[in-house]
Amino acid sequence: MSVSQAAQLRDQGAWVLDVRQPEEWNELHVPGATLIPLDQLPQRISEVPKDKEIVVICRSGNRSQAGRDILLQAGYEKVTSVSGGIIAWRNAGYPTVSGP
């Protein structure tokens, strides 16, 4: 999904899941997003709400696709990933924050 579609979903209450590593997260992330690194997602999947639309984001779009697939295989139905990741998000002018 495009960053503009992802931003619209976020504004409508979708749950944004960032699957990057903590050091990447601290540099830059989407306000209100939740960090669960991709390698931890299978063990922490219970932290992802089943009653909301899920938007998965990473740096450029590759890890978010893998995260989306993990969630879909676990029975989540409303899951999408952001094409271009946080790089495209920032370049499109959407808000970001830094720090833990």
C-alpha positions in Angstrom: 0.0 0.0 0.0 1.2 3.5 -0.7 2.3 5.8 2.1 -0.7 8.1 1.5 -3.1 5.2 2.0 -1.1 4.1 5.1 -1.3 7.6 6.5 -5.0 7.7 5.9 -5.5 4.3 7.6 -3.4 5.5 10.6 -5.5 8.6 10.9 -8.6 6.4 10.9 -7.3 4.3 13.8 -5.3 1.6 12.2 -2.5 0.0 14.4 0.9 0.8 13.0 3.5 -2.0 13.5 7.2 -1.1 12.9 9.3 -4.3 12.4 12.7 -2.7 12.3 15.4 -3.0 14.9 15.5 -0.7 18.0 18.4 1.4 16.8 16.5 2.1 13.5 13.4 3.0 15.5 15.3 5.4 17.7 16.5 7.3 14.7 13.1 7.8 13.2 9.6 6.3 13.4 5.9 7.0 12.8 4.2 8.7 15.7 2.0 6.3 17.6 3.6 3.2 16.0 4.5 0.1 18.0 7.9 -1.5 17.6 8.2 -5.3 17.4 11.3 -6.3 15.5 10.6 -8.8 12.7 12.7 -11.5 14.4 10.6 -11.2 17.5 7.2 -11.0 15.9 6.3 -14.7 16.0 7.0 -14.9 19.7 5.2 -11.5 20.4 2.3 -11.9 18.0 -0.2 -11.8 21.0 0.8 -8.1 21.4 -0.8 -7.3 18.0 -4.5 -6.5 18.3 -6.9 -8.6 16.3 -9.7 -6.0 16.3 -7.9 -3.3 14.3 -6.5 -2.9 10.9 -2.8 -3.4 11.0 -0.3 -1.4 8.9 3.2 -2.9 8.9 6.2 -0.6 8.2 9.9 -1.1 8.0 12.8 0.9 6.4 12.1 0.3 2.7 9.2 -2.2 2.5 10.9 -5.7 2.5 10.7 -6.6 6.1 7.1 -5.2 6.4 6.0 -7.7 3.7 7.5 -10.5 5.7 5.8 -9.2 8.9 2.5 -8.9 7.0 2.8 -12.5 5.9 3.5 -13.7 9.5 0.3 -12.0 10.7 -1.8 -13.3 7.8 -0.6 -16.8 8.5 -1.5 -16.3 12.1 -5.1 -15.5 11.2 -5.0 -11.7 11.0 -7.3 -10.6 8.2 -6.8 -6.8 7.9 -3.1 -6.5 7.4 -1.1 -4.5 4.9 2.4 -3.3 4.4 3.7 0.1 3.4 5.5 0.3 0.0 8.8 2.2 0.4 8.7 2.0 4.2 9.7 4.8 6.5 11.9 6.3 3.8 8.9 6.9 1.5 6.8 8.0 4.5 9.4 10.7 5.5 10.0 11.7 1.8 6.3 12.2 1.4 6.3 14.7 4.3 4.3 12.6 6.8 5.2 13.1 10.5 8.0 11.2 12.2 9.6 11.3 15.6 13.0 10.1 16.9 14.0 8.6 20.2 12.8 5.6 22.2 
